[in-house]
């Protein structure tokens, strides 16, 4: 019996040694992660001043939008944000649009109703 016990000890001792070897040689050297350059956005070429066509489009289309913000106007008319803010102030003074909410970072307008009251 004692010689058999020694053989099992030898097998048990050899098994963990194989696991260690298998783990290190199986994976190989890990490659370095290559960083992507990220998504490249196209440069926006928005107008700084109004041309005749865009100014007419502003007065024709913008008062019919349900939600009017400087971002929406800037994107649809391809104008700068500062120009869109100034244009919306002008439309509001003429009564074509109505201010819903004003915050230092965002102004929200809606189309002016004929009754001039609250929209349902």
C-alpha positions in Angstrom: 0.0 0.0 0.0 2.6 2.6 0.8 4.2 2.5 -2.7 0.8 3.2 -4.2 0.3 6.3 -2.0 3.6 7.7 -3.2 2.6 7.3 -6.8 -0.7 9.2 -6.3 1.2 12.0 -4.5 3.5 12.2 -7.4 0.6 12.5 -9.8 -1.2 15.1 -7.6 2.0 17.2 -7.5 2.5 17.0 -11.2 -1.1 18.0 -12.1 -0.9 21.6 -10.6 2.5 22.1 -12.3 0.9 21.3 -15.7 -1.9 23.8 -15.0 0.7 26.6 -14.4 2.6 25.8 -17.5 -0.6 25.5 -19.6 -1.9 28.9 -18.4 1.3 30.8 -19.3 2.0 29.2 -22.7 -1.6 29.0 -23.9 -2.3 32.7 -23.9 0.9 33.9 -25.5 2.1 37.5 -25.3 -0.9 39.9 -25.2 -0.9 42.6 -27.9 -1.1 46.3 -27.0 -4.5 47.9 -27.5 -4.6 50.3 -30.4 -6.6 53.4 -29.8 -9.0 54.5 -32.4 -8.8 58.1 -33.6 -12.6 58.5 -32.9 -15.3 59.6 -35.2 -14.5 62.6 -37.4 -17.3 65.0 -37.8 -17.7 67.1 -40.9 -17.0 70.8 -40.3 -20.3 72.7 -40.4 -20.2 75.6 -42.8 -23.0 77.7 -41.4 -23.8 81.3 -42.5 -22.6 84.1 -40.3 -24.9 86.7 -41.9 -28.3 86.3 -43.6 -28.5 86.2 -47.4 -31.8 87.1 -49.1 -33.0 83.5 -49.6 -32.3 82.4 -46.0 -33.9 85.6 -44.6 -37.1 84.9 -46.6 -37.1 81.3 -45.6 -36.8 82.4 -41.9 -40.0 84.5 -42.2 -41.9 81.9 -44.3 -41.0 78.6 -42.5 -39.9 79.2 -38.9 -43.3 80.6 -37.6 -45.0 77.4 -38.7 -42.7 75.1 -36.6 -44.3 73.7 -33.5 -41.1 73.7 -31.5 -38.7 76.6 -32.2 -35.3 76.7 -30.5 -32.0 78.3 -31.7 -30.6 74.8 -32.3 -33.5 73.8 -34.5 -33.3 77.0 -36.5 -29.5 76.8 -36.8 -29.7 73.2 -38.1 -32.5 73.6 -40.6 -31.5 77.0 -42.0 -27.7 76.3 -41.8 -27.0 79.5 -39.8 -24.8 80.1 -36.8 -26.4 79.8 -33.3 -25.8 83.4 -32.5 -27.6 84.5 -35.7 -30.4 82.1 -34.9 -30.9 83.6 -31.4 -31.0 87.1 -32.8 -33.5 86.1 -35.5 -35.8 84.5 -33.0 -35.7 87.7 -30.9 -36.7 89.6 -34.0 -39.6 87.2 -34.8 -40.8 87.5 -31.2 -40.9 91.3 -31.2 -42.9 91.2 -34.5 -45.4 88.7 -32.9 -44.8 85.8 -35.3 -43.7 83.4 -32.5 -44.3 83.2 -28.8 -41.9 82.6 -25.9 -42.7 79.5 -23.9 -39.7 79.1 -21.6 -36.6 81.2 -21.1 -33.4 80.0 -19.4 -29.9 81.4 -19.7 -28.8 78.5 -21.8 -32.0 77.7 -23.8 -35.0 79.6 -25.1 -38.0 77.7 -26.3 -40.6 79.3 -28.6 -43.7 78.1 -30.3 -45.8 79.4 -33.1 -48.1 82.3 -32.2 -51.8 81.4 -32.1 -54.4 83.6 -33.8 -56.3 84.1 -30.5 -53.0 85.0 -28.8 -53.9 82.8 -25.8 -52.6 79.5 -24.5 -52.3 76.5 -26.9 -54.2 73.3 -26.0 
